[in-house]
Amino acid sequence: MYCNVQDIADEIGEKLLAQLTDDVNGQIVVVPMVEHFIQIGTATINGYLRGRYKLTMETEHKEFRTACINIVKYLLDQRLG
């Protein structure tokens, strides 16, 4: 995976992440939900890369991390409509 839950929390803040994931009271980060969206982001990026490059990449690319974080932020926002 190109990012992790802590990367998302660092990007948008723990409080906002809890509000976006906890449907009960917005107080607790629902880690499995964030991990699921990270998997979707990673799969999306890999889908674009698969035709050109051998996966998995041996070196870490900062651009992929940033792209994955942006995909996760979009998915979190979209789930609330």
DSSP file (Angstrom, degrees, kcal/mol; ACC not computed):
  #  RESIDUE AA STRUCTURE BP1 BP2  ACC     N-H-->O    O-->H-N    N-H-->O    O-->H-N    TCO  KAPPA ALPHA  PHI   PSI    X-CA   Y-CA   Z-CA
    1    1 A M              0   0    0      0, 0.0    38,-0.1     0, 0.0    64,-0.1   0.000 360.0 360.0 360.0 148.6    0.0    0.0    0.0
    2    2 A Y        +     0   0    0     36,-0.3     2,-0.3    62,-0.1    67,-0.1   0.628 360.0  10.4 -88.0 -13.7    1.2    3.5   -0.8
    3    3 A C        -     0   0    0     65,-0.1     2,-0.3    35,-0.1    39,-0.1  -0.916  67.7-138.3-149.5 177.3    0.1    5.1    2.4
    4    4 A N     >  -     0   0    0     -2,-0.3     4,-1.6     1,-0.0     3,-0.4  -0.806  37.3 -91.5-135.0 177.4   -1.3    4.2    5.9
    5    5 A V  H  > S+     0   0    0     -2,-0.3     4,-2.5     1,-0.2     5,-0.2   0.875 123.4  55.3 -60.3 -39.0   -3.9    5.3    8.3
    6    6 A Q  H  > S+     0   0    0      1,-0.2     4,-2.7     2,-0.2    -1,-0.2   0.875 103.3  55.6 -63.8 -36.3   -1.4    7.6   10.1
    7    7 A D  H  > S+     0   0    0     -3,-0.4     4,-1.8     2,-0.2    -1,-0.2   0.908 109.5  46.7 -60.2 -41.7   -0.6    9.3    6.8
    8    8 A I  H  X S+     0   0    0     -4,-1.6     4,-2.5     2,-0.2     5,-0.4   0.925 112.7  49.1 -66.8 -44.6   -4.3   10.1    6.3
    9    9 A A  H  X S+     0   0    0     -4,-2.5     4,-2.1     1,-0.2    -2,-0.2   0.891 110.9  50.5 -62.1 -40.0   -4.6   11.4    9.9
   10   10 A D  H  < S+     0   0    0     -4,-2.7    -1,-0.2    -5,-0.2    -2,-0.2   0.869 112.6  48.1 -64.8 -36.1   -1.5   13.6    9.5
   11   11 A E  H  < S+     0   0    0     -4,-1.8    -2,-0.2    -5,-0.2    -1,-0.2   0.919 130.4  14.6 -72.6 -45.7   -3.0   15.0    6.3
   12   12 A I  H  < S-     0   0    0     -4,-2.5     4,-0.3    -5,-0.1    -3,-0.2   0.526 111.9-102.1-112.3  -7.5   -6.5   15.9    7.4
   13   13 A G     X  -     0   0    0     -4,-2.1     4,-2.2    -5,-0.4     5,-0.2   0.221  23.9-100.2  93.9 142.3   -6.3   15.7   11.2
   14   14 A E  H  > S+     0   0    0      1,-0.2     4,-2.3     2,-0.2     5,-0.2   0.869 119.2  54.4 -63.4 -38.9   -7.4   13.0   13.6
   15   15 A K  H  > S+     0   0    0      2,-0.2     4,-2.1     1,-0.2    -1,-0.2   0.933 111.0  43.9 -64.1 -46.4  -10.6   14.8   14.5
   16   16 A L  H  > S+     0   0    0     -4,-0.3     4,-2.2     2,-0.2    -1,-0.2   0.893 111.7  54.2 -66.4 -38.8  -11.8   15.3   11.0
   17   17 A L  H  X S+     0   0    0     -4,-2.2     4,-1.1     1,-0.2    13,-0.3   0.904 108.8  49.0 -61.6 -40.3  -10.9   11.7   10.2
   18   18 A A  H  X S+     0   0    0     -4,-2.3     4,-2.9     1,-0.2     3,-0.5   0.915 110.4  50.8 -63.5 -42.7  -13.0   10.5   13.1
   19   19 A Q  H  < S+     0   0    0     -4,-2.1    -2,-0.2     1,-0.2    -1,-0.2   0.851 111.4  48.5 -63.7 -33.9  -15.9   12.7   11.9
   20   20 A L  H  < S+     0   0    0     -4,-2.2    -1,-0.2    -5,-0.1    -2,-0.2   0.689 123.2  30.3 -79.4 -18.8  -15.6   11.2    8.4
   21   21 A T  H  < S+     0   0    0     -4,-1.1     2,-0.9    -3,-0.5    -2,-0.2   0.726 100.4  76.7-113.6 -27.6  -15.5    7.6    9.6
   22   22 A D     X  -     0   0    0     -4,-2.9     4,-0.7    -5,-0.2    -1,-0.1  -0.763  49.9-179.3 -94.3 103.8  -17.5    7.3   12.8
   23   23 A D  T  4 S+     0   0    0     -2,-0.9    -1,-0.2     1,-0.1    -4,-0.0   0.627  75.5  59.4 -76.3 -13.8  -21.2    7.3   11.9
   24   24 A V  T  4 S-     0   0    0      1,-0.0    -1,-0.1     0, 0.0    -2,-0.1   0.971 134.6 -23.9 -81.3 -59.5  -22.3    7.0   15.6
   25   25 A N  T  4 S-     0   0    0      3,-0.1    -2,-0.1    -7,-0.1    -6,-0.1   0.389  76.6-118.3-138.4   3.1  -20.8   10.1   17.2
   26   26 A G  S  < S+     0   0    0     -4,-0.7    -7,-0.2    -8,-0.2    -8,-0.1   0.757  84.1 107.5  67.8  25.2  -17.8   11.2   15.1
   27   27 A Q        +     0   0    0     -9,-0.2     2,-0.4     1,-0.1    -8,-0.1   0.672  64.6  55.4-107.8 -21.6  -15.3   10.7   17.9
   28   28 A I  S    S-     0   0    0    -10,-0.3     2,-0.4   -11,-0.1    -1,-0.1  -0.944  77.9-122.6-122.8 133.7  -13.4    7.5   16.9
   29   29 A V        -     0   0    0     -2,-0.4     2,-1.3    -8,-0.1   -11,-0.2  -0.605  21.5-140.5 -71.0 124.4  -11.4    6.8   13.8
   30   30 A V    >>  -     0   0    0     -2,-0.4     4,-1.7   -13,-0.3     3,-0.7  -0.725  20.3-171.1 -88.4  92.1  -12.8    3.6   12.2
   31   31 A V  H 3> S+     0   0    0     -2,-1.3     4,-2.9     1,-0.2     5,-0.3   0.869  77.6  56.7 -57.9 -45.1   -9.5    2.2   11.1
   32   32 A P  H 3> S+     0   0    0      0, 0.0     4,-2.0     0, 0.0    -1,-0.2   0.864 107.3  50.8 -58.8 -33.3  -10.9   -0.7    9.0
   33   33 A M  H <> S+     0   0    0     -3,-0.7     4,-2.1     2,-0.2    -2,-0.2   0.932 111.7  46.2 -67.0 -45.2  -12.9    1.8    6.9
   34   34 A V  H  X S+     0   0    0     -4,-1.7     4,-2.2     1,-0.2    -1,-0.2   0.916 112.1  51.3 -64.1 -42.8   -9.8    3.9    6.3
   35   35 A E  H  X S+     0   0    0     -4,-2.9     4,-2.2     1,-0.2    -1,-0.2   0.880 107.7  53.6 -61.2 -38.1   -7.7    0.8    5.5
   36   36 A H  H  X S+     0   0    0     -4,-2.0     4,-2.0    -5,-0.3    -1,-0.2   0.923 109.8  46.7 -62.1 -44.8  -10.4   -0.3    3.0
   37   37 A F  H  X S+     0   0    0     -4,-2.1     4,-2.5     1,-0.2    -2,-0.2   0.846 109.5  54.5 -67.8 -33.1  -10.2    3.1    1.2
   38   38 A I  H  X S+     0   0    0     -4,-2.2     4,-2.8     2,-0.2   -36,-0.3   0.903 107.1  51.4 -64.6 -40.6   -6.4    2.9    1.2
   39   39 A Q  H  X S+     0   0    0     -4,-2.2     4,-2.5     2,-0.2    -2,-0.2   0.904 110.2  48.8 -62.0 -40.9   -6.7   -0.5   -0.5
   40   40 A I  H  X S+     0   0    0     -4,-2.0     4,-2.4     2,-0.2    -2,-0.2   0.930 112.3  48.6 -63.9 -45.0   -9.0    1.0   -3.1
   41   41 A G  H  X S+     0   0    0     -4,-2.5     4,-2.3     2,-0.2    -2,-0.2   0.916 112.5  48.0 -60.5 -44.3   -6.6    3.9   -3.7
   42   42 A T  H  X S+     0   0    0     -4,-2.8     4,-2.7     1,-0.2    -1,-0.2   0.911 112.1  49.2 -63.5 -43.3   -3.6    1.5   -4.0
   43   43 A A  H  X S+     0   0    0     -4,-2.5     4,-2.2     2,-0.2    -1,-0.2   0.877 109.7  52.5 -64.5 -37.5   -5.5   -0.7   -6.4
   44   44 A T  H  X S+     0   0    0     -4,-2.4     4,-1.4     2,-0.2    -2,-0.2   0.937 112.0  44.7 -62.9 -47.4   -6.5    2.3   -8.5
   45   45 A I  H  X S+     0   0    0     -4,-2.3     4,-1.8     1,-0.2     3,-0.4   0.929 113.1  50.9 -62.9 -45.5   -2.9    3.5   -8.8
   46   46 A N  H  X S+     0   0    0     -4,-2.7     4,-2.8     1,-0.2    -1,-0.2   0.854 103.4  60.3 -62.0 -34.3   -1.7    0.0   -9.6
   47   47 A G  H  < S+     0   0    0     -4,-2.2     4,-0.5     1,-0.2    -1,-0.2   0.885 108.9  43.0 -60.4 -38.7   -4.4   -0.3  -12.3
   48   48 A Y  H  < S+     0   0    0     -4,-1.4     3,-0.2    -3,-0.4    -1,-0.2   0.833 119.6  43.1 -74.5 -32.5   -2.8    2.6  -14.1
   49   49 A L  H >X S+     0   0    0     -4,-1.8     4,-2.7     1,-0.2     3,-2.0   0.787  92.6  82.0 -83.1 -28.5    0.8    1.4  -13.5
   50   50 A R  T 3< S+     0   0    0     -4,-2.8    -1,-0.2     1,-0.3    -2,-0.1   0.803  88.6  53.0 -52.6 -38.7    0.3   -2.3  -14.3
   51   51 A G  T 34 S+     0   0    0     -4,-0.5    -1,-0.3    -3,-0.2    -2,-0.1   0.720 121.7  28.4 -71.8 -20.0    0.5   -1.9  -18.1
   52   52 A R  T <4 S+     0   0    0     -3,-2.0     2,-0.3    -4,-0.2    -2,-0.2   0.728 117.6  41.0-112.0 -28.9    3.8    0.0  -18.0
   53   53 A Y  S  < S-     0   0    0     -4,-2.7     2,-0.5     4,-0.0    -1,-0.1  -0.855  77.5-107.0-128.7 156.2    5.7   -1.1  -14.9
   54   54 A K        -     0   0    0     -2,-0.3     2,-0.4    -3,-0.1    -3,-0.1  -0.698  53.9-111.4 -79.0 126.4    6.5   -4.2  -12.9
   55   55 A L  S    S+     0   0    0     -2,-0.5     2,-0.1    -5,-0.1     3,-0.0  -0.832  89.0  44.7-106.2 146.1    4.6   -4.2   -9.7
   56   56 A T  S    S-     0   0    0     -2,-0.4     2,-0.1     3,-0.1    -2,-0.1   0.551  85.3-130.0 -83.9 153.6    5.3   -3.9   -6.8
   57   57 A M        -     0   0    0      1,-0.1    -2,-0.1    -2,-0.1     4,-0.1  -0.423   5.9-148.3 -69.1 140.2    7.8   -1.0   -7.0
   58   58 A E  S    S+     0   0    0     -2,-0.1     2,-0.3     2,-0.1    -1,-0.1   0.774  81.6  53.3 -81.9 -26.3   11.0   -1.7   -5.3
   59   59 A T  S    S-     0   0    0     -3,-0.0     2,-0.4     2,-0.0    -3,-0.1  -0.831  91.2-112.0-109.2 150.6   11.6    1.9   -4.4
   60   60 A E        -     0   0    0     -2,-0.3     2,-0.6     4,-0.0     3,-0.1  -0.641  27.1-155.2 -81.4 131.3    9.1    4.2   -2.5
   61   61 A H    >>  -     0   0    0     -2,-0.4     4,-1.5     1,-0.1     3,-0.7  -0.937   9.7-154.9-112.6 119.1    7.7    7.0   -4.6
   62   62 A K  H 3> S+     0   0    0     -2,-0.6     4,-2.4     1,-0.3     5,-0.2   0.827  94.2  61.5 -59.2 -34.1    6.4   10.0   -2.8
   63   63 A E  H 3> S+     0   0    0      1,-0.2     4,-2.5     2,-0.2    -1,-0.3   0.871 102.0  50.8 -63.3 -37.3    4.1   10.8   -5.7
   64   64 A F  H <> S+     0   0    0     -3,-0.7     4,-2.5     2,-0.2    -1,-0.2   0.888 109.0  51.7 -68.0 -38.7    2.2    7.5   -5.2
   65   65 A R  H  X S+     0   0    0     -4,-1.5     4,-2.4     2,-0.2    -2,-0.2   0.943 111.9  46.3 -61.3 -48.0    1.8    8.2   -1.5
   66   66 A T  H  X S+     0   0    0     -4,-2.4     4,-2.3     1,-0.2    -2,-0.2   0.915 112.8  49.7 -61.9 -44.3    0.4   11.6   -2.2
   67   67 A A  H  X S+     0   0    0     -4,-2.5     4,-2.1     1,-0.2    -1,-0.2   0.903 111.0  49.5 -62.0 -41.7   -2.0   10.3   -4.9
   68   68 A C  H  X S+     0   0    0     -4,-2.5     4,-2.5     2,-0.2    -2,-0.2   0.909 109.6  51.1 -65.4 -42.4   -3.2    7.5   -2.6
   69   69 A I  H  X S+     0   0    0     -4,-2.4     4,-2.5     1,-0.2    -1,-0.2   0.919 110.4  50.1 -59.7 -43.6   -3.9   10.0    0.2
   70   70 A N  H  X S+     0   0    0     -4,-2.3     4,-2.1     2,-0.2    -2,-0.2   0.882 109.9  50.0 -64.5 -38.4   -5.9   12.2   -2.3
   71   71 A I  H  X S+     0   0    0     -4,-2.1     4,-2.6     2,-0.2    -1,-0.2   0.926 111.2  49.1 -64.4 -44.3   -7.9    9.2   -3.4
   72   72 A V  H  X S+     0   0    0     -4,-2.5     4,-2.6     1,-0.2     5,-0.2   0.914 109.8  51.3 -62.6 -43.2   -8.7    8.3    0.2
   73   73 A K  H  X S+     0   0    0     -4,-2.5     4,-2.2     1,-0.2    -1,-0.2   0.913 111.3  48.7 -60.4 -41.9   -9.7   11.9    1.0
   74   74 A Y  H  X S+     0   0    0     -4,-2.1     4,-2.7     2,-0.2    -2,-0.2   0.932 111.8  48.2 -62.4 -46.3  -12.1   11.9   -2.0
   75   75 A L  H  X S+     0   0    0     -4,-2.6     4,-1.8     1,-0.2    -2,-0.2   0.892 111.1  50.6 -63.8 -40.3  -13.6    8.5   -1.0
   76   76 A L  H  X S+     0   0    0     -4,-2.6     4,-0.7     1,-0.2    -1,-0.2   0.912 112.9  46.4 -63.2 -42.4  -14.1    9.6    2.6
   77   77 A D  H >< S+     0   0    0     -4,-2.2     3,-0.7    -5,-0.2     4,-0.4   0.908 111.6  51.4 -66.1 -42.0  -15.8   12.8    1.4
   78   78 A Q  H >< S+     0   0    0     -4,-2.7     3,-1.0     1,-0.2    -1,-0.2   0.810  99.0  64.3 -66.9 -30.9  -18.0   11.0   -1.1
   79   79 A R  H 3< S+     0   0    0     -4,-1.8    -1,-0.2     1,-0.3    -2,-0.2   0.793 102.2  49.6 -67.1 -25.1  -19.3    8.5    1.4
   80   80 A L  T <<        0   0    0     -3,-0.7    -1,-0.3    -4,-0.7    -2,-0.2   0.551 360.0 360.0 -88.5  -7.7  -21.0   11.2    3.3
   81   81 A G    <         0   0    0     -3,-1.0    -3,-0.2    -4,-0.4    -2,-0.1   0.466 360.0 360.0  75.9 360.0  -22.6   12.5    0.1
